Amino acid sequence: MHTKTQPNKPAALRLTTLSLGILAMCSAHAELADTGPVAAAVVVTGQRASLSKAISAQEKADNIVSVVSSDDIGGLPDKNAAEALARLPGVSVQRDQGEGRYVTVRGLGPDLNGVTINGALVPSPEAGRRAVALDVLPAGLIRSLEVSKTLLPEQDANSLGGSVEVKSLSAFDLPGTLLNVNAAASHDGNTGKKSPSAGLLWAQRFMDGKLGVAVGLSAEKRKFGSDNVETGGAWDGERLGGFELRDYLPVRERKAAAVNLDYRPEAGSSFYLRSFLSRFSDDEVRDRITVGNFSGGGVLEGVTASARAERRIRQRKYTQEIGSLVLGTEQKIGAWQFSASGGISRADEDTPESLNDGRFRGNANFAGVGFLNGEKPQLQGPAALFDPANYSLNAITLQQRYSNDKARHLRADLGRGFDTGDLHHELKFGLKTSRREKTNDTNQWAYNSSKSSSPNYWGAGSVAMSSFVQGSELDYKLGRIGIALDPAAIRARVANLDRNAARLAAESSINDYTMNENIDAAYVQDSVSFDAWRLLAGVRAERTRFDAAGSQVAGSTITPLNRSRSYTNWLPSLQARYDVDQQTSVRAAVTSSVVRANFSQLAPGVSLASNTEAVIGNPDLAPLKSRNLDLGVERLIGSDGTVSAYFFHKDIRNFTYTTNLAGSGQWAGYTSATSYENGDKAKVKGIELSWMQPLRMLPAPFNNLLLGANAAWTDSRADVARFDTKAKARLSRSIALPGQSDRVMNLMLGYEQGPVSTRLALNYKSPYLLELGSDILNASQDRMVDSQKQLDFSFSWQIDKRFQLTFEAANLNNEKYYVYQGSKNHNAQYEQYGRTYKIGLKAAIF
């Protein structure tokens, strides 16, 4: 049952009650009563209990938050954190190989949203990004996920869309001892391969209940595949200049562990340790055939011409690790509440020496080559196109890369409640200092000469492609590629050669950098309760010091580059709630936030490829600043249903985008000078609607249905500009923000009766801008991701008090990933993944 929060309590916000039903629909599970080391009773809970706990968590927040509850024991049905968050209103997910990876909040891309684990900032393992790939966080270890859509002064101001807080399990979240184990197997419909997964959760209290220990372990090894065809945007009107067919065969592994310790010696005193480590790896083989260099420059659909063809392969294994360790304490000192914490977090991506490109080129151009179907190009060509005897070794490129992102923080907060007349205050202030270092190191080697006198000669031996194949035809469902290449044979060809002679100095230096971002912050906030009102006002100040080191590369000359700067941001905040009655609440918030540009944009590297071509980093980019307005109303329906509507508007300054500086300033003589700059303004506005209601009013058995829907309509506008050499002036045009879908929607139908719990969920998002083309003023070069809808199903059956059987089916509608350039029939990328089925068994041992 839900109790309305009183005016002098923290604000009750149930913005995403509906979506919680979609997300928190964990299968029924066993929860133990607190009877000491050995539990006795088992209480079965289900969808509505999960929903109730998520609502309760939202009621404790003074700001607008959306909460996903795992119902205490890691029962989220989604594969990872990104897919769990994707079911919230205003939140969408960007997928990689069919799995949710990055989260977009309110139309703002992954690099513009912050992520913390147990209060510690999560750095990004990817070299040039701030975005955290949330597929490295298995859903089974997550206690709850919270998305703050409006920020309090006490929170880091590092998100424009939303700040995601990941919380792992604590022994004090449970009434007693817990030991749960689970095992599952999945089937990939595209390749027919089977994949195992397993997990363990244990929590227990010691020392007369004063010390709590919680441990979570998770492991998964997934074998799957995808089929891809892409043009890379090689369109000139209706003529296509080239395309390639790609066959992906990755093996994806996830391993994660969380250990949490809590010590509560007496009332008002607590100490805690939160640790989390996740390792994600992809061992991927990408085999492909590429056609291009058509006679005449390109071909129309159904028309053939002579063309060059290449067979290419990439084989690499990269590993991403994310870890965090937080130590903290909370102490009640008289009327004051004191808290302090210190944390270390890190993320890295390690790609040992990989076969970046093994390339075989046709001995001569092939006649009669063309394509059918502009959306999903099908290769037309003679049988000779697929004969390995017609190809010879052209180049071998190896690459090694390591990126590291480390963050440390110390913070202290002090607060107390007091009354002034009829007003109740909750005053809080604090300090925080954080240090972040981002580094990247890349090395690249190339073997592309058949002359023995060349320093990067690939050695004696056959160069025929038939000496480097595995003898089996690739299982490619979008046409034919040919016989699979053997990456081991290609690697063996250069394994004993001198790496130093083949090292590419420019490519190995231009992307190397070290950047330090040090932030010192202070804040003060006061919340006031009176009558039916609750107001929170405050301000946060952040002082940022930024240092960057990189290189300018011009031919064989490498010159060090360094840059330092500092700035201060003042971020005021006002949040209000008014309770119209016991069922209806009205909310308003005016807040400020700031996000620094991506590291790849800030890196001070300059590549002078020639006298007319350059790529220039911009460490002088100003941070993106946003002023935000939120208005909303929500009404309870009965005891656990709700309907709500929220409007938001964001004014963003210093929007960052890619541009071409050619023809202006020091780049006046260049035809291409790619760099980054700040735009003047960008705007985002939208509305989120949410509805959730158990259908108890229906006759049995339909009264056990749970129905819900949420939707967000978002609109964004930003101006991009470049110098136009013909007009001899700066020209601009208006675009939507990259990653922003106009419409995002979730529909859910759940059913729960006795031991059975099930749900059917549909997630939809409309097309969005992926990236601008080489000419940012030409809309026909924009790359758009087509609309996506995915239907998922889950079912659980509580066999008895300890055992539960689960079944999940993902992507039942076999949704594809399609990117087009300019118009819908101009393919940039098409990829299909198939369906995935998973069956598992969970056991509550005690």
MIVOBA-376981 format. One record per residue (C-alpha): x, y, z. Coordinates in pm, whole numbers, plus 32768, in hexadecimal, padded with zeros to 4 digits. Example, Ala and Ser with C-alpha at 12.3 -4.5 7.8 and 13.67 -1.06 7.14 Angstrom:
2
      X      Y      Z
   84CE   7E3E   830C
   8557   7F96   82CA
END
This chain:
846
      X      Y      Z
   8000   8000   8000
   8077   815E   7FB3
   806A   8276   80B6
   8071   83DC   8040
   81A6   8496   80B8
   8156   85B0   81AB
   81BD   8714   8151
   82DE   8719   8248
   8374   85D9   81C0
   8456   85B0   808D
   8393   85E8   7F4E
   82C8   84CB   7EC1
   8310   84AC   7D55
   828C   8388   7C93
   82E9   83FF   7B39
   832C   82A5   7AB1
   823C   81CC   7B70
   81C2   813B   7A2C
   8315   80F1   79A1
   8377   8048   7AE2
   826E   7F48   7AA2
   8312   7F0E   7953
   846B   7EF6   79E8
   8432   7E75   7B42
   836C   7D4E   7AC7
   845B   7C5D   7B5B
   83E5   7AFA   7B74
   835E   7A90   7CC4
   8474   7A37   7DB6
   84BF   79CA   7F19
   8514   7AC4   8029
   8576   7A59   8187
   84FA   7AD5   82D1
   85F7   7B4B   83D5
   861B   7A21   84B9
   8792   7A21   84EE
   8898   795B   842F
   8799   785E   83B1
   8659   78D9   8311
   850C   7834   8347
   83EF   78D1   8285
   83F2   791F   8113
   831B   7A3A   8090
   82CA   7A3B   7F1E
   82B9   7B90   7E7A
   8286   7BF6   7D12
   8240   7D0C   7C1C
   816B   7DEB   7CFA
   825F   7DC8   7E1E
   837E   7E35   7D3E
   82B0   7F5C   7CC8
   825F   7FC2   7E2D
   83CC   7FC1   7E95
   8431   8095   7D6C
   8320   8194   7DBE
   8396   819E   7F26
   84F8   81F0   7EB5
   8477   830E   7DDC
   83B3   839E   7F02
   84F8   83E2   7FBC
   857D   84C6   7EAC
   855D   8641   7EA8
   85A2   8648   7D33
   8500   85A2   7C06
   8581   8441   7BF6
   8528   82FB   7B49
   8578   81BC   7C04
   85A0   8055   7B93
   858B   7F5C   7CB0
   8619   7DFC   7C98
   8547   7D95   7DC4
   8673   7D64   7EA6
   871A   7C36   7E07
   877D   7C8F   7CA5
   8642   7C1E   7BF6
   864C   7D07   7ACB
   85E1   7C48   7992
   86BA   7D1A   78A7
   8818   7CAE   7843
   88C7   7DE8   78BD
   8897   7F3E   7958
   8863   7FEF   780A
   8740   7F10   77A7
   86A1   7F3A   78FC
   86B1   80B6   78E6
   8625   80B5   7784
   84C8   806F   7808
   84AD   81B6   78C6
   83F1   82DF   782F
   84D4   83CE   7777
   85ED   82CF   776F
   8660   820F   763B
   877F   8124   75F6
   8882   8113   74E1
   88D3   7FAA   748C
   8A13   7EFA   7425
   89FA   7DA3   7382
   888D   7D98   73ED
   88CF   7DDC   755E
   8881   7F1E   7616
   89C1   7FDF   765C
   899E   815A   767C
   8882   821E   7719
   87E7   835E   7691
   8717   842D   7786
   861A   852E   770F
   86B4   853E   75B7
   8815   857E   7633
   8923   8486   75CC
   89EE   8399   76A8
   8B19   8484   76C5
   8A38   858B   7762
   89C2   84AF   7883
   8A85   8450   79BD
   8A97   82F8   7A60
   8AF7   82A5   7BC7
   8B19   815A   7C7D
   8AD0   8173   7DF1
   8B1B   82E7   7DE3
   8C63   82D3   7D20
   8C7E   8361   7BBF
   8CA0   8251   7ABA
   8DAE   82B2   79C0
   8D9B   8236   785B
   8E79   811C   77DD
   8E64   819C   7678
   8F82   827A   760C
   8ED2   83B2   7595
   8D85   83A8   7649
   8CD8   8403   778E
   8BB9   8315   774A
   8BB2   81DB   781D
   8B51   809F   7765
   8A5A   8012   785F
   8A62   7EB7   77C6
   8B96   7E79   78A1
   8AAC   7E79   79D1
   89E7   7D32   79ED
   8884   7D6A   7A63
   889D   7C52   7B63
   8987   7D16   7C4A
   88B9   7E55   7C4E
   87EA   7EAE   7D80
   874B   7FDD   7CD8
   877B   80D9   7BC2
   8720   8245   7BF3
   8712   834F   7AE3
   8717   84B3   7B6C
   8672   858D   7A65
   869C   86C8   7B35
   87DB   86F3   7C00
   87F8   8764   7D69
   8915   884E   7DCD
   89B1   872D   7E8E
   89CF   8660   7D4B
   8AE6   867B   7C49
   8A75   875F   7B30
   8AF9   867C   7A1E
   89BF   8625   795C
   88D4   86DD   7873
   87D5   85C7   7844
   87EB   84FC   7982
   88D8   846D   7A82
   88CB   82F3   7AAF
   891A   8266   7C07
   895F   80EF   7C20
   8938   8057   7D7A
   89A8   7EFA   7DD2
   8920   7E1A   7EE4
   8952   7E5C   8059
   890C   7D5D   816B
   8838   7E66   8219
   874E   7E6D   80EC
   86CF   7D1A   815F
   8628   7CA0   829E
   870C   7B73   82C0
   8803   7A82   8221
   87F8   7A4B   80AC
   88A3   7959   7FC0
   8820   794A   7E5D
   88BC   789A   7D35
   884D   7893   7BCD
   88B6   77F1   7A88
   8834   7821   7929
   8873   77CA   77BF
   8819   789D   7691
   87EF   784B   7521
   884E   7941   740D
   875B   7925   72EC
   884B   79BB   71EE
   8967   78C4   721F
   88C0   77A8   72DF
   89CB   77BA   73F0
   898D   777B   7563
   8A16   7854   767B
   8A26   781D   77F5
   8A03   7914   7916
   8A00   78F8   7A91
   89EC   79D2   7BC3
   89F9   79D2   7D3E
   897A   7AC4   7E46
   89C9   7AA0   7FB9
   897B   7B88   80D8
   8999   7B52   824E
   89BF   7C17   8390
   8ABB   7BCF   84A3
   8B1C   7C5B   85F8
   89B6   7C60   867A
   893D   7D01   853C
   8A35   7E21   853E
   8B0E   7DAB   8419
   8A73   7D63   82C9
   8B20   7CB2   81A9
   8A91   7C98   804A
   8B3D   7BEE   7F24
   8ACA   7BCF   7DBD
   8B6D   7B0C   7CA2
   8B02   7AF5   7B39
   8B90   7A52   79FF
   8B16   7A2C   789B
   8BB1   79AE   7759
   8AE1   79FF   7629
   8B24   797A   74CC
   8A5E   7A25   73BF
   8A79   7ACD   726D
   89EC   7BD9   718D
   89D8   7C17   7018
   8A20   7D6E   6F8D
   8A24   7E29   6E45
   8A90   7F93   6E31
   8AF3   809C   6D39
   8B8F   8195   6E28
   8AC9   82A1   6D73
   8B72   8271   6C1F
   8A49   8304   6B62
   8A4F   840A   6A4F
   88E0   8442   6A08
   885C   82E7   69AF
   89B2   8264   694D
   8A6C   818C   6A49
   8BE7   819F   6A4F
   8C28   806E   6B29
   8BA7   7F8D   6C3D
   8C0C   7E63   6D0E
   8B72   7D2B   6DA4
   8BE2   7CDB   6F09
   8BC2   7BA0   6FD6
   8BF5   7BD0   714F
   8C3F   7AAF   723B
   8C86   7B36   739A
   8CAC   7A7A   74E0
   8C43   7B63   75F9
   8C9B   7B25   7765
   8C2A   7BDC   789D
   8CB1   7BA2   79F7
   8C57   7C7B   7B1F
   8C77   7C80   7C98
   8BF4   7D64   7DA7
   8C57   7D5B   7F17
   8BAB   7E45   800E
   8BF9   7E63   8181
   8B26   7F28   827B
   8B76   7F5E   83E9
   8A72   8001   84C9
   8AF6   7FFB   862F
   89DA   80CC   86B8
   88B4   81A1   8652
   8921   82CF   858B
   8A77   8240   8535
   8AD4   8179   8400
   8C06   8124   8330
   8C02   8084   81DA
   8CD6   7FFD   80C0
   8C47   7FD8   7F61
   8D0E   7F25   7E53
   8CB5   7EC5   7CF2
   8D82   7E28   7BDB
   8D05   7DCF   7A82
   8DC4   7D3D   795D
   8D36   7D35   77FE
   8DE6   7CA3   76D1
   8D99   7C73   7562
   8E60   7B79   7495
   8DEC   7BD3   733A
   8E2E   7B5B   71D9
   8DAB   7C3A   70C2
   8DC6   7BA2   6F66
   8D57   7C6E   6E3B
   8D57   7CAB   6CC7
   8D77   7E12   6C4A
   8D27   7E8E   6AEC
   8D75   7FE9   6A67
   8E36   80B1   6964
   8D23   8075   6866
   8D72   80DD   6706
   8CBF   8227   66DB
   8CD5   826E   6851
   8B94   81BF   68B9
   8A6C   80EE   6846
   88F4   8109   684E
   8823   7FF2   68E7
   8811   7EC8   67FC
   892A   7F4C   671C
   8A7A   7E9A   6717
   8BDA   7F10   66CD
   8D3E   7EA2   670B
   8DB0   7ED9   6870
   8EC8   7E92   6963
   8E81   7D91   6A71
   8F37   7D47   6BB5
   8F13   7C3C   6CBF
   8F6C   7CC4   6E17
   8F6D   7C42   6F7A
   8F95   7CD8   70D3
   8FD0   7C07   7209
   8FF3   7CA8   735A
   8FA8   7C72   74C7
   8F75   7DA1   75A0
   8F2E   7DA3   7713
   8E82   7EB7   77D5
   8E95   7EC9   794F
   8DD7   7FAE   7A38
   8E20   7FAF   7BAB
   8DC4   8089   7CD3
   8E12   808D   7E46
   8D63   817A   7F36
   8DA2   81A1   80AC
   8CB9   8277   817A
   8C12   82C4   82C2
   8AD5   8366   833D
   8AC8   83F3   849F
   89B9   84A1   8564
   8A5B   85AC   8642
   8951   8650   8714
   885F   86F9   8625
   8956   86E1   8505
   897D   85CB   8407
   8AE2   85A2   8385
   8B4E   84C8   8261
   8C9C   8499   81B7
   8D16   83B6   80A2
   8E43   8376   7FCA
   8E46   82AF   7E8D
   8F23   822A   7D7B
   8E99   81BA   7C2E
   8F3F   8156   7AED
   8EEB   80DC   7993
   8FCE   8059   7885
   8FBD   7FBA   7731
   90D7   7ED5   76C9
   90FA   7E5D   7564
   9236   7D8C   7545
   92D7   7D6C   73F2
   91B3   7D2E   730C
   9192   7CE1   719D
   90FC   7E2E   7140
   90EE   7DE0   6FCD
   9155   7CB5   6EFE
   9113   7D21   6D99
   910B   7C59   6C55
   90C8   7D0D   6B0F
   9043   7C7E   69CB
   9159   7C38   68D3
   908F   7D02   67D5
   8F48   7DBE   67D6
   8E13   7CE2   67B9
   8D16   7D1C   66A6
   8B9E   7D14   66DC
   8B95   7D96   6842
   8A6A   7E57   68CA
   895C   7E5B   69D3
   87E8   7E35   6A0B
   871A   7EDF   6B1D
   879B   802E   6B9C
   872E   7FEB   6D05
   87D2   7E94   6D1D
   88C7   7E7F   6BFA
   88E5   7D22   6B69
   8A28   7CDB   6AB2
   8A12   7C80   6943
   8B46   7BE9   68A6
   8BE2   7AC3   67F3
   8C4D   7980   689F
   8DB6   79F0   687B
   8D6D   7AFB   697F
   8D60   79ED   6A8E
   8E89   791B   6A1C
   8FB7   7949   6B06
   90A0   78F9   69E5
   904C   7A4D   6952
   90D0   7B13   6A7F
   922D   7B60   6B02
   92B3   7BEF   6C46
   92AF   7D6C   6C40
   92F3   7DE3   6DA5
   9305   7D73   6F0F
   92C9   7E71   7021
   92ED   7E2E   7194
   927D   7F11   72AF
   92A3   7F24   7427
   91E9   801C   7504
   91C5   805D   7676
   90F0   816E   7712
   90CA   81B8   7883
   8FDE   829B   7940
   9017   82CB   7AB6
   8F48   839A   7BA9
   8F71   83E1   7D1D
   8E95   84A9   7E05
   8E70   8521   7F6A
   8D36   85C1   7FED
   8C9E   8634   8136
   8B39   869E   817E
   8A98   8737   82AF
   8927   8772   82E8
   881A   87A4   83EE
   86A8   87E8   8410
   8616   8910   84CE
   84D7   89DA   84E9
   8498   8B4D   84BB
   8332   8B95   8519
   8252   8AB7   8446
   836B   8A62   8355
   8438   8925   836C
   8595   893E   82D0
   868E   8836   8268
   87D6   88EA   8232
   88F9   883A   818C
   8A4D   88A5   8107
   8B8C   87F9   80A0
   8CD2   87E6   7FE0
   8D55   86F9   7EDB
   8E9F   86D9   7E25
   8ED8   85EF   7D02
   9000   8598   7C26
   8FE1   84F0   7AD2
   90ED   847E   79DE
   90A7   83FB   7881
   91BB   835D   77B0
   91CF   82AA   7665
   92EE   81F4   75BB
   92D6   8163   745D
   93D3   80A7   738C
   93A4   803B   7225
   9472   7F6C   7134
   9443   7F31   6FBF
   94CE   7E31   6ECB
   946B   7E95   6D6C
   958D   7E5D   6C7E
   95FE   7D33   6BB2
   975E   7DBC   6B87
   9861   7D0C   6C5E
   9925   7E50   6C7E
   9806   7F01   6D2B
   981E   7F1C   6EA8
   96B4   7EAC   6ECB
   96D0   7D85   6DDE
   95E0   7C70   6E47
   96D6   7B59   6E02
   9700   7A47   6D03
   95EC   7951   6CB3
   94AB   7931   6BF2
   93D3   7A69   6BD2
   92A7   79B0   6B3F
   916E   79D0   6C19
   9138   785A   6BF5
   925E   7830   6CE8
   91A6   78F6   6DF6
   9048   785F   6DFA
   8FA6   7768   6EE8
   8EF1   7699   6DE1
   8D8A   76E3   6E4E
   8C89   77CC   6DB7
   8C18   78E6   6E9A
   8AB6   78C3   6F20
   8A42   7A19   6EAB
   88CA   7A4B   6E90
   88C9   7B88   6DBB
   896C   7AEC   6C8A
   8AC2   7A55   6C53
   8C1D   7AC1   6CC1
   8CEA   798B   6C74
   8DD8   78A5   6D2D
   8E38   7914   6E8C
   8F90   79AE   6EB8
   907A   7922   6FC2
   90F8   7A37   70AB
   91F9   794F   714A
   929E   790C   6FF9
   92B3   7A81   6FB0
   9347   7ACD   7105
   9445   79B5   70DB
   94C3   7A56   6F9B
   9551   7B81   705A
   9579   7AF1   71B7
   96F5   7AE3   71AE
   9737   7C24   70EF
   97CD   7D62   717D
   96B5   7E33   7212
   9787   7F6D   7229
   97BD   7F78   70B1
   9647   7F5C   706F
   95D1   8052   7178
   9507   8175   70F1
   958E   82A0   71B1
   9479   8396   715D
   9356   82A7   719D
   93FE   8235   72E0
   9420   8397   7367
   92FD   846C   72F6
   91FE   83C7   73DD
   92E1   83B7   7510
   928E   84AC   7623
   927A   84EC   7798
   916B   85CC   7827
   912C   8635   798E
   8FE2   86C1   7A02
   8FE2   8738   7B6C
   8EA0   87BD   7C05
   8E6E   8860   7D59
   8D05   889D   7DBE
   8C3A   8931   7EDA
   8AC4   894B   7F0A
   89B6   89BE   7FF9
   8845   8964   7FEE
   8715   8990   80CC
   85C7   88E0   80B1
   8498   8981   8151
   834B   88DB   81A2
   820B   8996   81F3
   809B   8947   81C1
   8082   887E   807D
   81CC   8909   7FF4
   832F   888E   7FEF
   843E   896B   7F57
   85B0   8923   7F27
   86A1   8A35   7EC1
   881A   8A3A   7EAA
   894D   8A77   7DDA
   8A7E   89AE   7D74
   8BCE   8A3B   7D04
   8CC9   896A   7C42
   8E2E   89D7   7BF8
   8ECA   890F   7AD9
   903B   88FB   7A80
   908C   884F   793A
   91DF   87E0   78B0
   921B   8728   776A
   934C   869E   76B8
   9351   8617   7555
   9414   8631   7410
   9416   86DF   72C1
   9472   85F0   71A9
   94ED   866F   7058
   9584   855C   6F86
   9699   84C5   705A
   96B2   85F6   713E
   9609   85D3   7291
   95F0   8709   736F
   956A   86FF   74D5
   943A   87D7   7521
   93C1   8846   7679
   9297   890F   76EE
   9216   8986   7844
   90E1   8A4C   78A8
   8FF3   8A7F   79CC
   8E93   8B02   79FF
   8D7C   8B13   7B03
   8C0B   8ABB   7ADC
   8AF9   8B3A   7BC5
   89C8   8A59   7BC2
   888C   8ACD   7C7A
   8762   89E8   7CB5
   85F8   8A0F   7D26
   8509   88E9   7D49
   83A2   88F2   7DC7
   8282   8807   7E0C
   811C   8856   7E62
   8027   874C   7EDA
   7ED2   87A6   7E4D
   7E38   868A   7F14
   7E94   8531   7F92
   7E95   84A6   7E2F
   7F20   85C5   7D5E
   8075   866E   7D5C
   80F7   878A   7C84
   826E   87B5   7C48
   834E   88C8   7BC1
   84C8   88EC   7BAA
   85BD   89EC   7B20
   871D   895C   7B1D
   8874   8983   7A7F
   896C   8881   7A02
   8AB6   886D   7949
   8B6B   8764   7879
   8CCE   8776   77F4
   8D12   8720   7688
   8D7C   85C3   7622
   8EEA   8569   7651
   8F16   851F   74DE
   8EA8   8686   7498
   8F82   871D   75AA
   90BB   8658   754E
   91C1   8751   74CE
   923A   8675   73B0
   926C   870D   7257
   9297   8630   7126
   931F   86E2   6FF2
   92DD   85CE   6EF5
   9348   86AC   6DD5
   9363   881A   6D72
   91E9   8822   6D3D
   915E   872D   6E41
   9162   873E   6FBC
   90B0   86BA   70F0
   90C1   87A0   721E
   905D   8762   7388
   8FD8   8883   7455
   903B   888A   75C7
   8FA4   89E9   75E0
   8E3F   896B   75BB
   8D59   8A04   76C0
   8C82   8917   7791
   8B14   88EA   7734
   8A2F   89A4   7826
   88BB   8972   784C
   87A0   8A28   78FB
   8680   893B   7933
   850E   8964   797B
   8435   883F   79EB
   82BD   8844   7A31
   81E7   8718   7A87
   80AD   868C   7B23
   805D   8531   7BA0
   7F2B   848B   7C2E
   7F0F   8341   7CE4
   7E0F   8245   7C6C
   7DA6   8170   7D90
   7EC2   80E8   7E65
   7FC5   808F   7D5C
   7F61   812A   7C12
   7FC7   827D   7B8C
   7FAA   836B   7A69
   809E   8489   7A2F
   810A   8593   7938
   8254   8653   793D
   82D3   876A   785F
   8443   87C9   783F
   8507   88D6   778B
   8682   88FE   7772
   874A   8A27   76F2
   88A9   89AC   76A1
   89CF   8A8F   765F
   8B17   8A27   75B9
   8A88   88FA   7502
   8BB5   8841   7470
   8BC5   87BD   730C
   8CB5   875A   71F7
   8D00   8864   70F3
   8DEA   88B7   6FD3
   8ED6   89DF   7001
   8F5C   89D0   6E9D
   8F6A   8B23   6DF2
   8F7A   8BEE   6F33
   9095   8C71   700D
   91D4   8BA2   7009
   911C   8A96   6F42
   90CB   8B7D   6E1D
   918F   8AA9   6D25
   90FA   895D   6D94
   8FE2   889A   6CED
   8F97   87D5   6E2D
   8FE5   883E   6F94
   8F07   8770   7078
   8EE4   87F1   71DC
   8DE8   8833   72F1
   8D43   8972   7367
   8C34   89F4   744E
   8AE6   8A5B   73BF
   8A2A   8B7E   7455
   88F2   8AD4   74D4
   8829   8994   74C7
   86CC   8954   754E
   8620   8816   75C1
   84B5   8803   7629
   83C2   86E8   765C
   82AC   8645   771C
   82A5   84F7   77D3
   815E   843F   7812
   813F   830F   78EE
   8023   822B   7959
   8023   80EE   7A28
   7EFC   8034   7ABA
   7EB3   7ED5   7B3C
   7D68   7E6E   7AA0
   7CC5   7DF3   7BE1
   7B73   7E73   7B70
   7B5C   7D61   7A68
   7ABF   7C0D   7AAC
   7BA5   7AE8   7AFC
   7C97   7A7F   7A73
   7CCB   7BCE   79C1
   7CE0   7C87   7B0C
   7E49   7C0D   7B26
   7EB4   7CD7   79F6
   7F9C   7E01   7A14
   7F90   7EF9   78F4
   8073   801E   78B7
   80F7   8111   77B5
   81E6   8233   77B0
   8251   8319   7699
   8330   8446   7662
   8319   8546   754A
   845A   860C   7526
   84C9   8720   743A
   8625   87B5   7423
   86CC   88BF   7350
   8837   8926   732F
   88F1   89F9   722F
   8A31   897C   718A
   8B12   8A53   70AE
   8C4B   8A4E   6FDB
   8D08   8B3E   6EF7
   8C99   8B19   6D8F
   8DAF   8B60   6C96
   8CC0   8BAD   6B78
   8BEB   8CA0   6C3E
   8D1E   8D1E   6CFA
   8C4D   8D27   6E37
   8BDC   8C4D   6F56
   8A9C   8B91   6F03
   89C1   8AD1   6FF7
   8895   89EE   700B
   87B5   8963   711D
   87C4   87F4   7182
   8731   8710   728C
   8823   86A3   7399
   88D4   855B   7346
   8835   8432   73F6
   86E6   84DC   7432
   85AB   8421   73C6
   846E   84F0   73A5
   83A2   83D5   743D
   83FB   82C9   753D
   82F3   81DA   75BD
   82C7   80A9   769D
   8199   7FC5   76AC
   817A   7EAE   77A8
   807F   7DA0   77FE
   80C8   7CD8   7938
   8015   7BBB   79E3
   804D   7B28   7B3B
   7F8B   7A18   7BEC
   800D   7926   7CEE
   815F   789B   7C83
   814A   792A   7B21
   81CD   7A80   7ABD
   81F0   7AF4   7957
   820F   7C2E   7884
   820F   7C98   7717
   82C4   7DE0   76D5
   82F0   7EB6   759E
   83F8   7FC5   7584
   83E8   80C0   7464
   84B2   81ED   73F7
   8490   82BE   72BE
   85B1   8313   71D0
   86D1   83E6   7250
   8805   8494   71C8
   8939   83BB   71F4
   8A3D   84A8   7164
   8A70   85BC   7068
   8B18   857D   6F1B
   8C64   860A   6EA5
   8BAC   8747   6E3B
   8AEA   87A5   6F72
   8A12   889C   6EAE
   8994   878E   6DC0
   8864   86DE   6E57
   8874   85CE   6D4D
   89B6   8553   6DF0
   891B   852D   6F4B
   891D   83CA   6FCD
   87D7   836A   7071
   8783   8238   7142
   8631   81B2   70D9
   8516   817A   71D1
   8541   804D   72B3
   8448   7F7B   7370
   849D   7E49   743C
   83AC   7D50   74D8
   8422   7C86   7606
   8377   7B7A   76D4
   83C6   7AED   782C
   8325   79D9   78FA
   836E   794A   7A51
   82DC   782F   7B18
   831A   780A   7C8D
   8335   7690   7CA1
   833D   7693   7E1D
   83C0   7775   7F31
   8526   7751   7EC0
   852E   7712   7D49
   84C1   77EB   7C2A
   84C5   77A2   7AB4
   84F1   78C6   79C4
   84D1   78F3   784E
   8525   7A28   7780
   8502   7A75   760F
   85AB   7BAF   7589
   856A   7C5D   743D
   8440   7B81   73E7
   83F1   7C5B   72BA
   8556   7C32   7232
   858F   7DAA   721F
   86AC   7E24   7145
   879F   7F46   716F
   8792   8028   7040
   8851   816A   6FFC
   880A   8230   6EC2
   88A7   8362   6E25
   87C4   847F   6DC3
   86A3   83B3   6D39
   8612   826C   6DB6
   8685   819E   6C88
   87F4   8203   6CAD
   8897   8100   6D8D
   89B0   8164   6E74
   8999   802B   6F50
   88A8   7F08   6F70
   88D7   7DFF   707B
   8803   7CDF   70F8
   882B   7C13   7237
   870A   7B1F   7253
   8655   7AAE   738C
   86E7   7A39   74D5
   8648   7940   75C4
   86B6   78FE   7728
   8649   7803   782F
   86C5   7808   7994
   869B   7780   7AF1
   86B6   784C   7C31
   86E0   77AF   7D86
   86B3   7859   7ED8
   8790   7778   7FAD
   874E   783E   80EB
END
